[in-house]
Amino acid sequence: MDFRCHFFDTLASTNDTARQKCYSHGDVIVARRQTAGRGQRGNSWSSEEGSSLMLSVVLQPSFLEAGRQFSLLQCVALAVADMLALYGLDPRIKWTNDIYIGDRKIVGILMEQSVRGGFMERCVVGIGINVNQRTFEEWVPNPTSMVLETGGEYDLREVLGRLCEALGRRYGQLCSGEFETVAADYHRIMYRLGCESRFILPDGGTVGGIVRGVRPTGELVVEFEDGKVDDFLFGDIRFVI
């Protein structure tokens, strides 16, 4: 698919701008600076002006049933991982859609969508990539960037171009109905898949377990120390890192 990039110096939020009716399928809103960027669970997104990629992609996957919206999220996360791999990095997708290098976060993804008649109508996918940022505010948990991981600085527009190419390929898989391929690739690079981990539960307690995978509808599958296997919706369980 073709993407049309629109560049702005300063925006409150690229997602807010991308929701405007003047933007449609394939439009990409890119800001040098955000004043009110958002992350998952209502968190803010911190980035150093001109050193990170902050963008939102408008998609209108009207062919996609609402029950398959997690496949779209998988597609986007994989596209970002594909792009990072081109720079020699070994990315892992931390459920649901953060991208990690080792135990440090390099990319955040936020998808906002609407549904009509049982099918996806319009999605705005916000993506924040730490590219050349070397320092972060103290409250930002376990961050990293491409420059910190590789030692080399990168041209933001080149990184953006490679991301759009990767997203076009992955989105094409969804258009072709290759849901099993997308799911298998997502599982292959899941963060801590099959490894013993500690988790934080909604009541604040911690428990040990092993990630066994993710359901087609997005629930994380965890096997606990007592052998019990349970599914968790986003926000119901968190990794201890």
C-alpha positions as CSV (number, residue, x, y, z in Angstrom):
1,M,0.0,0.0,0.0
2,D,1.1,3.6,-0.5
3,F,1.6,6.0,2.4
4,R,1.4,9.8,2.4
5,C,3.5,11.4,5.0
6,H,2.4,14.8,6.5
7,F,5.1,16.5,8.5
8,F,4.5,19.0,11.4
9,D,6.9,20.8,13.7
10,T,4.7,20.7,16.8
11,L,1.4,18.9,17.6
12,A,-0.4,18.2,20.8
13,S,-0.8,14.6,19.7
14,T,-0.3,12.9,16.3
15,N,-3.2,10.5,17.1
16,D,-5.5,13.5,17.7
17,T,-4.5,15.1,14.4
18,A,-4.8,11.8,12.5
19,R,-8.4,11.4,13.7
20,Q,-9.5,14.4,11.7
21,K,-11.8,13.6,8.8
22,C,-9.4,15.2,6.3
23,Y,-7.0,12.2,6.7
24,S,-7.8,8.8,5.3
25,H,-6.3,5.3,4.7
26,G,-2.6,5.6,4.2
27,D,-2.0,9.0,5.7
28,V,0.9,9.3,8.2
29,I,1.0,12.2,10.6
30,V,4.6,12.9,11.8
31,A,5.6,15.5,14.4
32,R,9.0,16.8,15.4
33,R,7.5,17.6,18.8
34,Q,4.4,16.5,20.8
35,T,3.1,18.5,23.7
36,A,0.5,15.9,24.9
37,G,1.6,12.6,23.4
38,R,-0.1,9.5,24.9
39,G,1.0,6.0,25.6
40,Q,-0.9,2.9,26.8
41,R,-3.1,3.0,30.0
42,G,-3.3,6.8,29.7
43,N,0.4,7.3,30.2
44,S,2.2,10.2,28.6
45,W,4.9,9.6,26.0
46,S,8.2,11.3,26.6
47,S,10.6,12.1,23.8
48,E,13.4,14.5,23.0
49,E,12.6,17.0,20.3
50,G,14.0,16.0,16.9
51,S,15.6,12.8,18.1
52,S,12.7,10.4,18.0
53,L,10.0,9.4,15.5
54,M,6.5,10.3,16.6
55,L,3.8,9.4,14.1
56,S,0.3,8.1,13.6
57,V,-0.9,6.0,10.7
58,V,-4.5,6.0,9.5
59,L,-5.8,2.7,8.4
60,Q,-9.3,1.7,7.2
61,P,-9.3,-2.1,7.2
62,S,-13.0,-2.5,6.4
63,F,-12.3,-6.1,5.3
64,L,-11.3,-7.1,8.9
65,E,-13.9,-8.5,11.2
66,A,-14.0,-6.7,14.6
67,G,-13.0,-10.0,16.3
68,R,-9.7,-9.9,14.4
69,Q,-8.6,-6.5,15.5
70,F,-5.7,-8.0,17.5
71,S,-4.4,-9.3,14.2
72,L,-4.0,-5.7,13.1
73,L,-2.1,-4.9,16.2
74,Q,0.2,-7.9,15.6
75,C,0.7,-6.7,12.1
76,V,1.9,-3.2,13.2
77,A,4.1,-4.6,16.0
78,L,5.7,-7.0,13.5
79,A,6.3,-4.2,11.0
80,V,8.2,-2.1,13.6
81,A,10.2,-5.2,14.7
82,D,11.0,-5.9,11.0
83,M,12.3,-2.4,10.6
84,L,14.5,-2.5,13.7
85,A,16.0,-5.8,12.6
86,L,17.2,-4.1,9.4
87,Y,19.5,-2.1,11.7
88,G,21.0,-5.2,13.4
89,L,18.8,-5.1,16.4
90,D,17.0,-8.1,18.0
91,P,13.6,-6.8,18.9
92,R,11.0,-8.6,21.0
93,I,7.3,-7.8,21.3
94,K,6.2,-7.3,24.9
95,W,2.5,-8.1,25.1
96,T,0.6,-6.5,23.8
97,N,2.6,-4.1,21.6
98,D,5.6,-2.5,23.2
99,I,8.9,-3.3,21.5
100,Y,11.8,-4.2,23.7
101,I,15.5,-4.7,23.2
102,G,16.6,-7.0,26.0
103,D,14.7,-5.7,29.0
104,R,14.5,-2.1,27.7
105,K,11.7,-0.4,25.8
106,I,12.5,1.1,22.5
107,V,9.0,1.6,20.9
108,G,5.5,2.2,22.2
109,I,2.4,1.6,20.1
110,L,-1.1,2.9,20.8
111,M,-4.0,1.8,18.6
112,E,-7.4,3.5,18.7
113,Q,-10.2,2.1,16.5
114,S,-13.8,2.3,15.6
115,V,-16.1,-0.6,14.5
116,R,-19.2,-0.5,12.2
117,G,-21.4,-3.4,11.3
118,G,-19.1,-6.0,12.9
119,F,-16.1,-4.8,10.9
120,M,-13.2,-2.5,11.5
121,E,-14.0,1.0,10.2
122,R,-11.0,3.2,11.0
123,C,-7.9,2.8,13.1
124,V,-5.3,5.3,14.1
125,V,-2.1,3.7,15.1
126,G,0.3,5.9,17.1
127,I,4.0,4.8,17.1
128,G,6.8,6.3,19.1
129,I,10.3,5.1,18.3
130,N,13.4,6.2,20.3
131,V,15.9,6.7,17.5
132,N,18.7,9.1,18.5
133,Q,17.7,9.9,22.0
134,R,20.5,9.4,24.6
135,T,18.9,10.7,27.8
136,F,15.4,10.3,29.2
137,E,13.5,11.8,32.1
138,E,13.9,10.0,35.4
139,W,10.2,8.8,35.5
140,V,10.5,6.9,32.2
141,P,10.8,3.2,33.0
142,N,13.6,1.2,31.4
143,P,14.0,3.1,28.2
144,T,16.5,2.6,25.4
145,S,17.0,3.8,21.8
146,M,18.6,2.8,18.5
147,V,21.6,5.0,19.1
148,L,22.1,3.6,22.6
149,E,21.9,0.0,21.4
150,T,24.1,0.4,18.3
151,G,26.2,3.5,18.9
152,G,25.2,5.0,15.5
153,E,22.9,7.9,14.8
154,Y,20.2,7.6,12.1
155,D,18.3,9.7,9.7
156,L,14.8,9.9,10.9
157,R,13.2,10.1,7.4
158,E,15.2,7.0,6.4
159,V,13.9,5.1,9.4
160,L,10.4,6.3,8.6
161,G,10.7,5.1,5.0
162,R,11.8,1.7,6.1
163,L,9.0,1.5,8.6
164,C,6.4,2.3,6.0
165,E,7.8,-0.3,3.7
166,A,7.6,-2.9,6.4
167,L,4.1,-1.9,7.4
168,G,3.0,-2.1,3.8
169,R,4.3,-5.7,3.6
170,R,2.7,-6.8,6.9
171,Y,-0.6,-5.1,6.1
172,G,-0.6,-6.9,2.8
173,Q,-0.5,-10.2,4.7
174,L,-3.8,-9.2,6.5
175,C,-5.4,-8.2,3.2
176,S,-4.5,-11.7,1.8
177,G,-5.9,-13.4,4.9
178,E,-2.6,-14.7,6.2
179,F,-3.7,-14.5,9.8
180,E,-1.9,-17.6,10.9
181,T,1.4,-16.4,9.4
182,V,1.1,-13.1,11.3
183,A,0.2,-14.9,14.5
184,A,3.1,-17.3,14.2
185,D,5.6,-14.5,13.5
186,Y,4.3,-12.6,16.5
187,H,4.7,-15.6,18.8
188,R,8.2,-16.2,17.5
189,I,9.5,-12.9,18.8
190,M,7.3,-12.5,21.9
191,Y,9.1,-11.1,24.9
192,R,9.9,-13.8,27.5
193,L,7.9,-16.5,25.7
194,G,8.6,-19.8,27.5
195,C,10.7,-18.2,30.2
196,E,10.1,-18.0,33.9
197,S,9.0,-14.5,34.9
198,R,7.4,-12.6,37.7
199,F,4.1,-10.8,37.2
200,I,2.2,-8.1,39.0
201,L,-1.5,-8.9,39.5
202,P,-4.3,-6.3,39.8
203,D,-4.2,-6.5,43.6
204,G,-0.6,-5.5,43.6
205,G,0.7,-9.0,44.5
206,T,3.4,-10.8,42.5
207,V,3.4,-14.3,41.2
208,G,5.8,-16.5,39.2
209,G,4.8,-18.0,35.9
210,I,5.7,-18.7,32.3
211,V,4.2,-17.0,29.2
212,R,2.8,-19.7,26.9
213,G,1.5,-17.5,24.2
214,V,-1.4,-15.2,23.2
215,R,-4.9,-16.0,22.0
216,P,-6.2,-14.8,18.6
217,T,-8.3,-12.3,20.5
218,G,-5.3,-10.9,22.4
219,E,-5.4,-12.5,25.8
220,L,-2.0,-13.5,27.3
221,V,-1.7,-17.1,28.3
222,V,0.3,-17.7,31.5
223,E,1.1,-21.0,33.2
224,F,1.7,-20.4,37.0
225,E,4.0,-22.2,39.4
226,D,1.1,-24.4,40.6
227,G,0.5,-25.6,37.0
228,K,-2.7,-23.6,36.6
229,V,-3.1,-21.9,33.1
230,D,-5.0,-18.7,32.8
231,D,-5.8,-16.0,30.3
232,F,-5.4,-12.3,30.9
233,L,-6.8,-9.2,29.2
234,F,-4.5,-6.2,28.7
235,G,-4.1,-4.3,32.0
236,D,-4.9,-7.3,34.2
237,I,-1.3,-8.5,34.5
238,R,2.1,-6.9,34.1
239,F,5.7,-8.1,33.9
240,V,8.1,-7.4,36.7
241,I,11.1,-6.0,35.0
